[in-house]
Each structure stands twice: as C-alpha cells, then as structure tokens.
Amino acid sequence: MKISSYAVVDTTDSIDLGRHRGREPRILRWGLVLGLGGLLIFAVLAFGAVEEWSTFAFEAGAAVLFLVWVRKQFVSKQVELSRNPLYPPALFFFGLILAQVALRRSAYGYVTKYEILRYISYGIVLLIAAECVRDEDIRKKFALVLIVFGALYAFFALAQELTFNGKIFWVRTTRFNGSIYGSYVNHDHYAGLMEMLIPFPLVVSMGHLLRGGKRTLVVFGTVLMASTIFLSRSRGGMIAFVLEMVLFAALTLGKRRSPRMVLGSMAVCVLVLAFLVFLGKGQVLGRLGDLDPGMRSDITKDCLKMFSRRPVWGWGLGTFPTVYPSYRSFYTNLFVNEAHNDYAQLLVETGLLGFGLMLWFLICLYRHGLPTSRRWEFQWDGAVSLAALLGCTGILFHSFVDFNLQIPANAALFYVLCGLAASPLAVSGRALVKLDRIR
C-alpha cells in the first residue's frame, strides 16, 4: 500500500484550531439570524418604530447587524455575496437619494438626509435576510419564529381589545387620537403587519411539513391572526387578506395540485367567520360595504399635480408633508403627513426615476420568487419563499390605499420578506463536497 506524498496529518492543536475557525462563522451567522428576528420584533412592539427613540434604536440595531456581518466576512476570509436580483435596483435607488441631496434636488435637504439613514437600515435587513437566511434549516427556524410571534402578538392584540382602556399595552397614552390596535396607533398598520405574517402559518399548515398536533396549532394561529385583521376594522387589510387567500388558491390550482388546498383555504375562511361570530363581532364585516375613499382620492389627485411640477427627480425623499400644504385642494383641520397611497407618494418624492426603480425591484421580486416557491408542500425553502411572496403581495395591494411602507417596522419586515422570496438558495454541505470531488 502506497501513501500519497500529498497526505497531511494534522496535530490535535491544528484540528482544534480548524474546528474553532469553522465554528465561529456559524455562530456569527446564527447570531445575525437571531438579531434580525429580534430587531423586527422590537420594531413592532416599539409602536412600529415611528417615534424618535425607537427609530434611532432600530437604525442602531441595523448598524450592529451590519458590523457583525462584516466580521463574519473577515473570519471566513472571503466575501460571500449571493447574486440576489434585488441588489441592483436597491443600490440604484440609494444612489438616486444621494443624488437628490448632492445635486440639491430635494425641497428639504435635511429631511432627505434623515431618510437616507432609514433606507440604509432597510437595505441592511434586506442584506442580512438574503445572505444569512438561505439554508433550509435556518429558513425553517426563522419561519417558525415568525409564526409563533404572529400568533402571540395577535393574542395580545385581541386581549387588549377585549379589555381596552384607551392605552397601548394598557399603560401607554398616545399623543394623538387614533384607532389603536395592538402596539400601533393606526389599525391599518396592524392589519398591514398581519398581512405579511399570516401567509407563513397558512402555507405551512396546508403543506406536508407538519403533522398532527403541530399542524392543528398552526391552523389555530392562522385563524387567530386572520380574525384580528377583521377585528381591527381595517378595510384595506380585510381585502388584502382575501386577495392573499384567492392568490394562494389560484397558485395551487394552477399547478394541478389536489383540491385539498382550496378546501383548506375555504375552511380557514369559515373558521375566521365562526370565530368572529363567537366573539360577537360579526358586524365588523359591514366595514367592507363602506368603501368610500374619503379624502384619499383628493390627496391622490393633488399628488399628480405635485408630480407634474417635478416629474423626473421628484421633490425629495421624505418631503411630502412639507410640500403638500401648498397643493392641497380641500379644507381640513388635520395635518396630512402622508399621501395614504405609497405609490403616489413615491412618485411625488422620487419622480419617474424612483418609480421606475421600484417597478424594476418588483419585477425582479416576482420573476425570481415564483420559481423558488414551487416546492412549498414538501420543502421549507419553497414554503418560506411562497409565504414571503404572498405577504409582499398583500402589503403591496394595501399600499394603494394606505401608507404601511412609511412605518419602519412594517417596511423593514417587507424588505426582509423580499429578501427571503428572491434570494437564491444556499448549496448544502453535501452538495459542496460533491462539487469539490468533481473538480
């Protein structure tokens, strides 16, 4: 027997050192995943991260995650960056914001500079989700965290409504009157959060990933979360949820799968209705019959006038509440701080350049997200991709009549879901061994 001269025998110390070096990147990756989940949960519980202190904490947390990710690259001694199709439009949009400030195209440069920090934070959470939540085992655990949090948060929101004393968490008095639900001052923003979380228990419960008691618990969580959307009385949220259910049923039928999926979706809707009747809240469905847009349509018309004045560059990111009073065409004693239409506001603030980049971003999202979600019934990677894509669809539809994407907590979750839906899946360890042998 001949031993190759290329064989190398490591000492115990070298083996321990190699194991330590290989273990540290894994620890950092799990730390990034846990940190990402914790940051999202904090932003939701901190009233949507809309106050100065909570916005700062969210941005600081995102900065810490980025530093840990950079540390992970140094430890592994190689820059690992996937070819995510969402990166180019996101980088070009960031360049557009910088150009608005540098070229003085913003009507209020200070506000646009402030918004840059927020969008850098969104870019970081998108990066962490796309780069670190790629392995199937990590995607499974991350999805379970979202399911558990969504169910517990919905239970808290329901308990708070049944024992409501006019305060968030029963102790926090709001500065302005609002339709409080959960930890949000605006019930529409709570509904927007649930629209993005509900697809996870829905998809998992309809597939073959869980069985027995675990599946029953997930179904119960789905019904509870969906019921709170109707209890919040958000018309946009109700319609967006119905759209998600119809889209999910259409995708399953379009792939010639068992009608069990459609029957399961219908059963969830029946259980939601039964739960509302049980609570004596069946009358909330009457909100669907009141679809009067109110002053939203007037604001949208005014936005088109603003857009016509600066069609290419826009007025500057974050400048809508500053510029809008000069173009308001109706009387109100309320301060209109948002356009109640994320698309109209984006068109006003960033012009055709920003709106075109948004369309590029969404095209890449669906073009790469739909193929990834084909194996949702039996594999966690496909289930997470499909759930994330459904959640993005729901919030994008709701954005036609509201401003969920102006709320940091909801916007951050949206970008995380985009990263989960469109990111290429990581190659497993066994596959890497095979590739090395082939080479």
N, C-alpha and C positions, 0 to 999 in steps of 0.2 A: 504494500500500500504506500502510495506516494502522497505526501502532504505538500500542497501548493506553497510556493515561497511567498505568495501574497497574503497568506493567512496571518492574522494578527491576533494575539491573545492579550486581552485587557487584564490589568490588575484589578483587584477589588475596588481600589480607590477610583480608578478611571471609570469603572462600571457605575459606581455610586454617583460620580460627577455627571456622567451622561444621563443617568436617570433623573438627577436633580435638574439638569438643564432642560430635559424633555418635559418634566413635570411643571416647571414654572410657567411656560406659556399656556398650558391647560388651565392652571389655576387662575391666571390673568384673564383667560377667555371666559371662564365661568364667573369671575368677578365682574366682568363687563356685562354679561347677560343679566346677572342679579342686580347690578347697578342700574341697568337700563329699565328693568321692571320696577325697581324701587323708585326711580325718578318719575316714571309715568304715573305710578300710584300716588306719589307725593303731590304731583301737579294737580291731579283730580281732587284730592282731599283738601288741598290748599286753595279751595274756592275757584278751581280752574286756572290757578296761577295768573290771575288778572291783576292782583294788587302788586304794588312796587316791591314789597319784601319777597313775595312768593315768586314774582318774575325773576328777581335777582337770584334767588335760591335755585330756581330751575336752570338759569343760564350758567350759574357757577357749577351746578351738578353736571351739566353737559360738558363744561370745560374739563372737569376732573375726569370724566369718562374718556375724553379725547386724549388726555395725558397718559392715562392707563393704557389706551390702545397704542399710543406711540411707544410706550415702554415695552409692550408686548412685541412690537416690531423689532426693537433693539435686542431683546432677549433671544428671539428666534433668529436673529442675524440675517433676516431677509424681509423685504417689504412685500407683504401678502395683500394684494388688492384685486378683487374679482372684477370681471368685466361687466359690471352692472349697467344696463342700458339707461338707468335713470341719472347716472352721474353727469353726463354731458349737458342735458338741459338744466340740471340744478346748478352746475358751475357757470353756465352762461347767464342764468338768472341772477346769480350772485354778482357776476361782472356787470350786469345791467344796473343793479342797485349802486355799485361803486361808481359807475359812470354818471348816474344821476347826481351823486354828491360831488364828484370831481369836476364835472362839466357845469355844475350849478343849474341843473335842470329841475331840481326839487323846489317847490314853493316854500318849503320849510326844511332847510337842510339839517337842522338839529334833530328833528323827529325822524327823518330818514336815516341818519346815523344811528339813532337809538334802535330803529327797526332792523338795522343790519345785524346787531348783536343777537336779536331774537331769531333771525333766519339762519345765522351761523349755528345756533343751538339746534334748530330743526335739521340742519344739514348733518350735525354730529350724530343725532339719534338715528337718522336715516343710514348713516355710515355704519354705526355700531350694529344696527339690526341687519343690514345687508351683509356685513362681513363676519359677524360672530354668531348669528342665529341661522346657520346654514346646515349643520349636521342634523340628521333626523332625530337623534336623541335629544339634542338641545331644543329643536323646534317643538318636539313633543312636550317637554317640560315647560317651555315658555307658553305654549298654548294652554296647558293646564293651569298655569298661574293666572292667565287672563280669564279663564273660565271661573276659577274659584273667586278671584277678586270681583268679577262682574256679578256673580250670584250674591256674594256677601254685601256688596255695595247696593245692589237692588233691594236686598232685605232691609238694609239700613234706611234707604230712601222710603220704603213702604212703612216701616215702623215710625219714621219721623212724620210722615203724612198722617198716620192714624192718631198720633199723639202731638200734633203740631201746636207749638206755642208762639209761632211767628219768628223763630230764630233758627239759624243753621246750627246743626249739632245741639240744638236746644239751648245754646248759650251765646251764640254769636248774632248780634243785631246788625242788620245791613244798613249801610249809609243811605241807600235809596230804596224806595219801594220797588218790589219786583215779584215775579211769580216763582218763589223759591221751590226748588225740588232737589233733593239730595244735598250736595255741597255747592250747588250752583244757584246764583241769584235768578237766572233765567231758565225756565223749564225747558225751553227749546234746546239749550246747550246740554242739559242732562239727557234729553232724547237723542241728541247727536252722539254723545258718548256711547249710549246703549246700542245705537245702530251699528257702531263699529265693533262692539263686543259680542253681540248676540250671534253672529254667524259662526263663532267658534264652537259653542256648545251645540248649535243646530247641526252643523256639518258632522261633528264628531258623533253625535247621537244617531244620525241617520246612516252612518257607515258601519264597518265591521271592526273598528278599532277598540271598542269597549263592549263588554257583555254583562249581562245580569244586573246586579245591584248598581254597579258603576254607571251603566247606561241609564238606568232609571233616575239616578241622582242628577245626571247631566240634563236629562229631559226636564226634570223639575226646575233646574236652574234656568233652562231656556224659557219655560213658561213664566217663571217669576220675573225674569229680566224683560220679556216682551210685555208683560202685564203692566209694568211700571211705566213703559212708554205711553200707554193709553191713559194710565192714571195721572201722568204728568200733564195731560191735555194739550200736548204739542201736536198740532195738525200736520205739520211737516214731518214730524217723527213718525206718526201713525202711517202716513202714506209711504214714507221711505221704508218702513218695516214691511209693509205689504209688497212693495216693489222687490225687496230682497227675497221674500218668500216666493214670489212669482218667478223671479230670475233663477232661483235655485231649482225650482221645479222644472223650468224650461231647460236648464242645462242637463238635468238628469234624464229628461225625456229625449232631448236632442241626441244623447249618446246611446239611446236604445237600452236604457237600463230598466230594472224592474220597476213597475208602478208602485212598489212599496215605498219609494221615496216620495212620490206625490201624495200617497195616502198618509205617510208620516207627517208631511208638511201640513196637510189638512187637519190632522189630529192635533198638531200643536196649536193651530188657529182656534180649533174648537175648545181646547183646554184653556187657552187665554180668555176666550169669551166666558167660559164657565167660571173661571176664577174671578173675573170682573163682576159677574152676577152674584157670586158668593159673597163678595165684599160689599155688595150693594152699590157698585159704581158703574152699572151698565149704562147709565145716562151719559157717560163721557164719550160714548160713540157718537152722540149727537154733534160733537165738535166737528166731525167730518162733513156734516151738512152745511157748516158755516165756513165757506171758503172765500169770504170777502177779503181781498188782499189789503184793504185799508190804504194807508199811505205808502205802502211798499211800492205799488205801481207808480205813484207820483215821484218817489225817490229815484226809481229806475229811469224814468223819463228825464229827470234832472241830470242824472249821471251821463246820459247820452249827450246832453248839451255841454257838460264839462269835458267829455271826451272829444267833442268836435273842436274845442279850443286848443287842445294839445293831443293830437291823435297819435303821434309817434312815440314820444318819450313819456307821456303822462305827466301828472302833477308831482310825482314823487311818492315813494312808498311811505304809507302812514300819514299822509297829509289830507286824507278825505275830510275828517271833522274840521280841519282848519279852512279848507277851501269851500266846502259845501254851502255854508250860510249865504254866500254871495249868489248862489244859483238856485236856492230853494224857491219853489213856485207856489207854496201853500203856507198858511199860517199854522203855527203850533207853538205851544209854550214848552215843548220838550226839546232837549238837546239831542240832535241826530248825530250820534257819534260813529255810526256805521251805516252802510248802504242797504243792509238787510238783503243783500244779494252779493255773494262773494265774487261772482264773475264780473258783475258791473263794477264793483269796487276795484278789482284787479285791473280792469280796462281803464278806469279813471286814473289810477295811481301809477301804472306802468305802461300804458298805451298799447299800441299794436305789438311792440317788441315783447313786452312781458306777456301779453295774452297769447302770442304765437308760441313762446317758450312753454307756457302752461299746456297748450294743446300738444306740443311735442312730448312733454312729460307724460301726459295721459295716454297718448298713443303708444308710447313705449311700455307703459304700465300694463295695458290690456294685451298688447301684442305678445309680450313675454310672460305675462301672468297666466293667461288662459291655458297655454300648452302645459305649463308646470302643474296645473291643478287637475290633470286628467286622472291621476291615481289616488283620488281623495278617499275612496272607500276602504282601501286596504293599507295605505301608507300614510304616515303622519306628515311627510313633507308635502304631499299633494293636498291633504286635508287643510293644512295651515295656509297653503297658497290660495286655495279656493275660498276659505273663510276670510282671509285678508282682502281678497278681491271683492267679495260680496260686501264687506264692511266699507271699503273705499267707495263702492258704487252707491251705497245708501247715503253716505255723508255728502257725496258729490251731488246727488239729486236734491238733498235737503238744502244745499248751499244756494239753490236758485231762489229760495225764499227766506234765507237767514244768513247769519254770519258766524257759523260754528268755527270756520277756519281762521277767525280772528281771535279765538280763545286759545291761549298757549297750550293748555292741557289737551284739548281736542285736536289741535293742529299737530302737536307732537305725536300723538297716537296715530293720526292719519299718515304721517310720513313713515312711521315705523311699519305700519301695515303695507305701505307701498314697497318698502324695502323687503319685507317678507314675501310679498307676492311676486316681485320681479327678479329677485336675486337668484343667480344660478346656484344649484345645489352643490355642496361640497362633496368631493370624492372621498369615499370611505377609506379607512385604513387598509382593508384587504385589497381594494382596487388599486391603491397606490403601490402595494407590494407587487401585484401582478404587472403593473406598468414598469416598475423597476426591473423585473425579470425579463420583460420583453425587450427593454432597452439593452 
